[in-house]
Amino acid sequence: LLCSILPLSTMSLRSCLLALALSTSWAQPALRGASVEIFAFEDVDNITNDTEDDVDGMDNALEAEPSAASRPGMPPLSPMRAIAYGALPCALPIAAEWAPEMMSCNVVGLPSEDMMQDGYEAQWGPLGRNDLGLMKSLGGNAVRLYHSLGLGGKGSHKGFLDRANELQINVMPGFHSTEPALCNNFDCFEAWKTAAATGFKQGFQVEDGWHPAVSTVILMNEPDFYENDPLCTDQGAWCRVKAVISALDGVLAAEEEAKISAGDVKLTVTWSFAMRTSIDGKVQGPGTFGFQDVIAVVEDPSLVEYISRTPHEKLKKAFYARWVHGLNTQAPWTFVRDFVTNHYQLYDGFGGFPWFIGEYGANGQTRELIVSDLQSMEEKAMSDQNFLGSAFFQFQTAYSKGGSELNFGLFSIGKRKIGETGEVCDRKSHCRTWPVYCLGTKLPWFDAEPALGKRAEALATAWGGLAEGTC
């Protein structure tokens, strides 16, 4: 078993087995909460390390350490204290008992998942519920988003970016990446180029650069699940890898066309913590397979029969100057830390790029354990140049999903109505307004296990902030 062959100094066998089970079940949304099997790796120590070309790339990456030099007043990438934000204002029937005031997602449809559009200002803005202000009060210095580009969200996104800039909160916008059908046989160049170009017109561009609040652009979230899509007929690794390299190519092309200077804006993909083997067969493991995927395909796009529109050497130069690795996980922090650290040692530092946790869920964890984990992450980020930090999953409880997703919120919805959103919509959601309710730190579904219901307090304690709702 993996747990017995990897030299992970501080990890107990029990934590390792739990981590593997969680990585398998959480990695596939349909399996969350289901019984899972533990997979094994073989001959980990015999896997070939990166080539000399990869080492050269590592030197290039180290010359471009994360900073905020072109974003005056903004915090550096590390230590990252981010919060994932997708506060949809509706509830599914299975979650309605906890938020009876909210409108039903089933009756009126799902609201737009692009939280940055100005119609949602009543939620994130200072004159509304002030979600971004609450993140700052908790001690956060970054916000991780989904569907910010490519979903066709209505209106400007500049207000969100301006507010984050005012609060000195780094913004990590994500491309809408849950529809592989947007790509032509997993060639996402045109879709991502168009999405980026549209985003530049909606406020992501300021003069000849990205908006100064933008620190890291998340090209895709868990694209490894593309291989489970019916369009990936052979369920091959090429589907996810071709999607990533073409998306990167498309964004670079959009920047070129708009004459945008990259500045210090980083690029990344957040991989799942599922078990995979990298496209070149060198790396086996949860999450880290994706780190190797992108390095391998940038060096040799022919691995997935892709020809970059951006000249190859120019694409490589941008990649080595701007890339950071990312993964999502619900596994115990100690396991993730030791496992990824071990792989960094085995595989020559994965190009020299630092990594971060895009979703730290702390599922079923007590206040004390959350505080310990977050403080440990901060210490590692301060002492290890390979680790940036994490994004806590997530800001508001996902009433729009219900079930086990209720476990992950920092805040619950209260009964007091604050106001109404503006008109929000996208190409998948009809335009309409939504009621906005106050937020509380009490998570009533944990009343039977009160030690699990103090998530906001735990975060604030670890980050030196305050946990205050708006009810």
Disulfide bonds with the S-S distance in Angstrom:
Cys3-Cys16 1.85
Cys90-Cys105 1.96
Cys183-Cys188 1.99
Cys232-Cys239 2.02
Cys425-Cys431 2.07
Cys438-Cys471 2.03
